[in-house]
Amino acid sequence: MRKFYAFITSSASFGHYFCSNRFTPLLHSPPPPSFIRHFTPPMAAPEDSLRKALADKLSEVENQGNQVRALKAGKADKSEIDAAIEALNSLKLEKASIEKDLQATLSSSEGSGNREAFRQAVSNTLERRLFYIKSFNIYGGVAGLYDYGPPGCAVKSNVLAFWRQHFVLEENMLEVDCPCVTPEVVLKASGHVDKFTDLMVKDEKTGTCYRADHLLKDFCNDKLQKDLNITAEKAKELKHILAVLDDLSPEDLGAKIKEFGITAPDTKNPLSDPYPFNLMFQTSIGPSGLIPGYLRPETAQGIFVNFKDLYYYNGNKLPFAAAQIGQAFRNEISPRQGLLRVREFTLAEIEHFVDPEDKSHPKFAEVAELEFLMFPRELQMSGESAKTIRLGEAVAKGIVNNETLGYFIGRVYLFLTGLGIDNKRLRFRQHLANEMAHYAADCWDAEIESSYGWIECVGIADRSAYDLRAHTEKSGEALVAHEKYPEPREVEVLVIAPVKKEIGLAFKGNQKNVIEALEAMKEQEAMALKADLESKEEVEFSVCTLGKNVTIKKSMVKISKEKKKEHQRVFTPSVIEPSFGIGRIIYCLFEHTYYTRPSKAADQQLNVFGFPPLVAPIKCTVFPLVQNHQYEDVAKEISKSLTAAGISHKIDITGTSIGKRYARTDELGVPFAITVDSTSSVTLRERDSKDQIRVDVKEAASVVKDVAEGVRSWADVWETFPHHSSASADE
Amino acid sequence: MRKFYAFITSSASFGHYFCSNRFTPLLHSPPPPSFIRHFTPPMAAPEDSLRKALADKLSEVENQGNQVRALKAGKADKSEIDAAIEALNSLKLEKASIEKDLQATLSSSEGSGNREAFRQAVSNTLERRLFYIKSFNIYGGVAGLYDYGPPGCAVKSNVLAFWRQHFVLEENMLEVDCPCVTPEVVLKASGHVDKFTDLMVKDEKTGTCYRADHLLKDFCNDKLQKDLNITAEKAKELKHILAVLDDLSPEDLGAKIKEFGITAPDTKNPLSDPYPFNLMFQTSIGPSGLIPGYLRPETAQGIFVNFKDLYYYNGNKLPFAAAQIGQAFRNEISPRQGLLRVREFTLAEIEHFVDPEDKSHPKFAEVAELEFLMFPRELQMSGESAKTIRLGEAVAKGIVNNETLGYFIGRVYLFLTGLGIDNKRLRFRQHLANEMAHYAADCWDAEIESSYGWIECVGIADRSAYDLRAHTEKSGEALVAHEKYPEPREVEVLVIAPVKKEIGLAFKGNQKNVIEALEAMKEQEAMALKADLESKEEVEFSVCTLGKNVTIKKSMVKISKEKKKEHQRVFTPSVIEPSFGIGRIIYCLFEHTYYTRPSKAADQQLNVFGFPPLVAPIKCTVFPLVQNHQYEDVAKEISKSLTAAGISHKIDITGTSIGKRYARTDELGVPFAITVDSTSSVTLRERDSKDQIRVDVKEAASVVKDVAEGVRSWADVWETFPHHSSASADE
């Protein structure tokens, strides 16, 4: 009989797609935006024509220079020489002007100066207020490892709580919690042991390691941005390299590094050839040293290996989704980009299992009317920009492969904007054909624009049946679903029945190999053999496990097609996987909500994180206007009510000026502040508008609870309560 | 001048305390309860006297047997022989009776049969309902690694949310989130690299590894329980070994294993000598292989290395507490005891930093009236049992070292009982002197009784300044606090001023060693040297870094005491550390809330987890009484309201009988069930009482929200709403 997993795709065939796609969705940053904008001809017109004009003008300057020299050498008339020099100077001016334009074009398309200044301002505030800390800082730290300090940790825990509410609870997902330490066999099946690599080069003298593609990318970007004298053709070549960077083989990458003379950035020493480095942290489980293990590079595999139990838990019904929040680990070669590329991070992943023949979604209508920036493959290929598209239309037109994938895109949009991500700087970009694994049906990344460019923060992929099949093959445990037919169906089944006695007599010790080879035949091959045996009585038959042909006689095997009643369909479910890089989302949120405003008191800028109450690390601060026991008692009373209401807050009884205390809490993104300035009523201030209202002491906690939890809007509260304006209470 | 960290305790001096104390608090299970009960004389009377009686009776039987044989050999009178035989038989009966009593005493003190049956029943339900799953099960699993399945994961997430509310929010703690991957230098400073070991023995033929102390413990326990013929003296020896097991050196442990002829449990092969095995998972950070790293064995170190930043964040004020929830890892030699001894687990740790001179706590009064089982050192030493003590009294009498430690003991008690831990099976056990690290001021474990005995689930230790000093010494970064004096204080300071020129002339290449040795002198030594120099002009002085004495002349060093104004006190804070093994608490909670009740329908037991709503994985199920569209619509409407109210629930529209559906949700510990049996009102049922009330459809969600969140009690709801009794709706 045929084996169940004869049809499973071999893991050997997905080649380099493994590295550059399955794992890029989340943490290998996407090609820089310039690549997306310039991916195919037409190339960006102004830059190109300026480069061409500059090259032309250079040669004109050269020619004119020669002419001046010739006139001088020929002792020509002074007025003639002067005229030629004047013409040369004017050409030089024209050249300088073109250079300036080109420089401006290049730097405006990057805006790198502004971006870096902005990033520095955000980072300064984040570090000073301990949103994050370089891990193990007193020992010099470790690249790619960061701690969340108190406010960062609170933001993270709020983001995760909202994720759990928005996805797990609202969609009745099955949440699981699996270990980080994972035995090798699991990651061998998933392909990580063999394919989860980046190409690395070593400084041949110091041994320092670099990511090969990063060095080449930096070289190309640097050349394009700073070298005004390269030709349009050269620029085109460099851009092409940037475009195909992820597809380059180790040999091609090595050849380019040699060709461009790229050396080690720190020492200028020569570099080794590129070779693959596995990005998983390796360890050993148990005392014997015989069980190799890794720290998981993603949480998804823990869900796949539990499919059978989870399917049973769900009453053996599809569709259902499992979810997991947890740490994942990637031993990056040389982490850069701060919080965006780290060696340990929190992932939140959903694996939604569906019948591959029915990817409709009952709640799709709830998101169909959403409109947001989408960047389908076709727009990217034709050099256009992302466009606002209605989600229902995207699915109806087949831009998004199916309703379930579309539903998750919509839910991710609601999640991110609910956190405070600016929807004008959020787009859903479809993977290009060369980015996507061969088995994937469709794949979209939620990209958020930051000072580092467009950052992939959520990957939403229809991965078909790939993962469950890989684990079925490796473990021998059938990870399949069943669909009972309302009525049994009659089907034709191929039956291959080797006659063991005859085969045993003929092949003795090899009989097992022959029998297995016969049973492994697919339908077409089997029916051809049957026909051959009927006409020729003897047929040559290849047994690959013996590495030779044997002669099969008609008496050795019976091949037939039999009618059979089938009661159910057995199939491997497809999986749709939204995978969230929580740290990246949080970093982008920091950038999107950060702003500054002038201080009234002094000539300085005040920093504000405009977090929505949902994610704010603390919802409210409480402080007495002046240090006195009565006010402090009122503040403590309000604090007690806030604790009882479950509203995180901070009480500040330092004698600092109210303006300074407001500035401090604005920097932490605290949305509300209560100033105790009487024993009967208090002032409640909203962070962004700086509006202030008067509220009864007894009511204060419940009003804050309502606005913090979104039960009432600030606008509503603003209309209900008397306003308060006091210069002393403002900064 | 003297160096700041000259006074720091060297890490070499804490010896074996390291392994058996600092790290046992949480995950190395405590000695078995029998040890605690029998730790010191008087030994348990009945067992001892029975063993003695049995030994006496055995020798009586032997004597009488000899007599019978002698009579027979001497061909004595038949009546005489018969009488002797009768006496022998009666002695044998008496011996059998004593054996039976001893057997009963031994097994009742263990209750092992019942305990195992109960544990099996709980585990069966937990596994069948996917509370937990053996990790990577389709690949045969890995010892000591478990997944939480959907209901287990929900319970865990509820426990953590409550922990965050109860500790972090209510106490305004500074929560941080640090990586699991930790560079070696940090764990070298903390002592883990050198001392975090267990003693291991290997099967000399197969190489299989075992924990040496476990083999010896098993041998002793087995002998004590099953061998009725050992003498009271032998029993005493074995019990003594159990008592001092943690203190045995590798040599002593090896000698005992040899003496008792203990072999490998699986093969009976001989065993190697015991040697230390480090329990940390090792890895390597970055591509060069040059940065050794480990998976953290606890989360605490991440807090200690951040002390300086956190102190600053807290406005440079003490006391304050930092907290962290996260994964920790211990590569156990051979994990046993299911969920209680695992290789990866979630810890929740608090490091409360205080001034060592003021360990009072402003909120102690809030817990002072709590009364619960405490097991102070003295009671353990005198062989008594744990006693109910009022916390305020325990602190006042000095049983608990200080108010802050006492406050946390009280808060831990409230936390655990709030989760549903039975307070009759919860005790706070003080560490014995030999269990406690030399630097610790006091240490209490919250122990919960389970089928495995009393299990250490929370360790609450006053660790003094040990950890901050260790990191100060290793990193060179002063992890200290400052207390500004209201007025500057005049203090006498020792000043040691070596005269470099003179020393250089005298000692040339060794001058640095001599200068450092002079500067390192403590006050007493320095003043003695000063006196000697004044009287003798020349003094022999030991320079340990040179390994010899040198001659110091009066001209070479000036020693004086100077008056100085000090504006502040600089000191290393003490740290009080409550450390929670979340997985252990959850497992004990499973055992404490599990019960069975008879089914009405069939002759079987129904399983119930009586979780309080706070931790229940789902708060409510909703199901239509019969399958019909009207009822289903009502069910969906209620489900929507519950979602909006943030109440996790499940809607079950299968046609299964109501009784079966109740049984299913009881097994998951769902506290409330709504049965839709009309379109205007519904039946709401409470799990444990099986009471049912009638509630309006519109009101259903808000009533469930109120009782689930503890705003209203079920008793209150029961009095407010009409009751419902229907045989069909019950099982």
Boltz contact constraints between the chains, C-beta under 6 A:
constraints:
  - contact:
      token1: [A, 130]
      token2: [B, 309]
      max_distance: 6.0
  - contact:
      token1: [A, 130]
      token2: [B, 313]
      max_distance: 6.0
  - contact:
      token1: [A, 133]
      token2: [B, 309]
      max_distance: 6.0
  - contact:
      token1: [A, 135]
      token2: [B, 179]
      max_distance: 6.0
  - contact:
      token1: [A, 136]
      token2: [B, 183]
      max_distance: 6.0
  - contact:
      token1: [A, 136]
      token2: [B, 186]
      max_distance: 6.0
  - contact:
      token1: [A, 136]
      token2: [B, 305]
      max_distance: 6.0
  - contact:
      token1: [A, 138]
      token2: [B, 305]
      max_distance: 6.0
  - contact:
      token1: [A, 138]
      token2: [B, 475]
      max_distance: 6.0
  - contact:
      token1: [A, 138]
      token2: [B, 477]
      max_distance: 6.0
  - contact:
      token1: [A, 139]
      token2: [B, 185]
      max_distance: 6.0
  - contact:
      token1: [A, 139]
      token2: [B, 475]
      max_distance: 6.0
  - contact:
      token1: [A, 142]
      token2: [B, 183]
      max_distance: 6.0
  - contact:
      token1: [A, 145]
      token2: [B, 179]
      max_distance: 6.0
  - contact:
      token1: [A, 147]
      token2: [B, 176]
      max_distance: 6.0
  - contact:
      token1: [A, 147]
      token2: [B, 178]
      max_distance: 6.0
  - contact:
      token1: [A, 148]
      token2: [B, 177]
      max_distance: 6.0
  - contact:
      token1: [A, 149]
      token2: [B, 176]
      max_distance: 6.0
  - contact:
      token1: [A, 150]
      token2: [B, 174]
      max_distance: 6.0
  - contact:
      token1: [A, 150]
      token2: [B, 175]
      max_distance: 6.0
  - contact:
      token1: [A, 153]
      token2: [B, 175]
      max_distance: 6.0
  - contact:
      token1: [A, 153]
      token2: [B, 176]
      max_distance: 6.0
  - contact:
      token1: [A, 153]
      token2: [B, 177]
      max_distance: 6.0
  - contact:
      token1: [A, 169]
      token2: [B, 648]
      max_distance: 6.0
  - contact:
      token1: [A, 170]
      token2: [B, 643]
      max_distance: 6.0
  - contact:
      token1: [A, 174]
      token2: [B, 150]
      max_distance: 6.0
  - contact:
      token1: [A, 175]
      token2: [B, 150]
      max_distance: 6.0
  - contact:
      token1: [A, 175]
      token2: [B, 153]
      max_distance: 6.0
  - contact:
      token1: [A, 176]
      token2: [B, 147]
      max_distance: 6.0
  - contact:
      token1: [A, 176]
      token2: [B, 149]
      max_distance: 6.0
  - contact:
      token1: [A, 176]
      token2: [B, 153]
      max_distance: 6.0
  - contact:
      token1: [A, 177]
      token2: [B, 148]
      max_distance: 6.0
  - contact:
      token1: [A, 177]
      token2: [B, 153]
      max_distance: 6.0
  - contact:
      token1: [A, 178]
      token2: [B, 147]
      max_distance: 6.0
  - contact:
      token1: [A, 179]
      token2: [B, 135]
      max_distance: 6.0
  - contact:
      token1: [A, 179]
      token2: [B, 145]
      max_distance: 6.0
  - contact:
      token1: [A, 179]
      token2: [B, 344]
      max_distance: 6.0
  - contact:
      token1: [A, 181]
      token2: [B, 344]
      max_distance: 6.0
  - contact:
      token1: [A, 183]
      token2: [B, 136]
      max_distance: 6.0
  - contact:
      token1: [A, 183]
      token2: [B, 142]
      max_distance: 6.0
  - contact:
      token1: [A, 185]
      token2: [B, 139]
      max_distance: 6.0
  - contact:
      token1: [A, 186]
      token2: [B, 136]
      max_distance: 6.0
  - contact:
      token1: [A, 200]
      token2: [B, 287]
      max_distance: 6.0
  - contact:
      token1: [A, 209]
      token2: [B, 287]
      max_distance: 6.0
  - contact:
      token1: [A, 209]
      token2: [B, 288]
      max_distance: 6.0
  - contact:
      token1: [A, 277]
      token2: [B, 287]
      max_distance: 6.0
  - contact:
      token1: [A, 281]
      token2: [B, 283]
      max_distance: 6.0
  - contact:
      token1: [A, 283]
      token2: [B, 281]
      max_distance: 6.0
  - contact:
      token1: [A, 283]
      token2: [B, 283]
      max_distance: 6.0
  - contact:
      token1: [A, 287]
      token2: [B, 200]
      max_distance: 6.0
  - contact:
      token1: [A, 287]
      token2: [B, 209]
      max_distance: 6.0
  - contact:
      token1: [A, 287]
      token2: [B, 277]
      max_distance: 6.0
  - contact:
      token1: [A, 287]
      token2: [B, 333]
      max_distance: 6.0
  - contact:
      token1: [A, 288]
      token2: [B, 209]
      max_distance: 6.0
  - contact:
      token1: [A, 305]
      token2: [B, 136]
      max_distance: 6.0
  - contact:
      token1: [A, 305]
      token2: [B, 138]
      max_distance: 6.0
  - contact:
      token1: [A, 309]
      token2: [B, 130]
      max_distance: 6.0
  - contact:
      token1: [A, 309]
      token2: [B, 133]
      max_distance: 6.0
  - contact:
      token1: [A, 313]
      token2: [B, 130]
      max_distance: 6.0
  - contact:
      token1: [A, 333]
      token2: [B, 287]
      max_distance: 6.0
  - contact:
      token1: [A, 344]
      token2: [B, 179]
      max_distance: 6.0
  - contact:
      token1: [A, 344]
      token2: [B, 181]
      max_distance: 6.0
  - contact:
      token1: [A, 475]
      token2: [B, 138]
      max_distance: 6.0
  - contact:
      token1: [A, 475]
      token2: [B, 139]
      max_distance: 6.0
  - contact:
      token1: [A, 477]
      token2: [B, 138]
      max_distance: 6.0
  - contact:
      token1: [A, 643]
      token2: [B, 170]
      max_distance: 6.0
  - contact:
      token1: [A, 648]
      token2: [B, 169]
      max_distance: 6.0
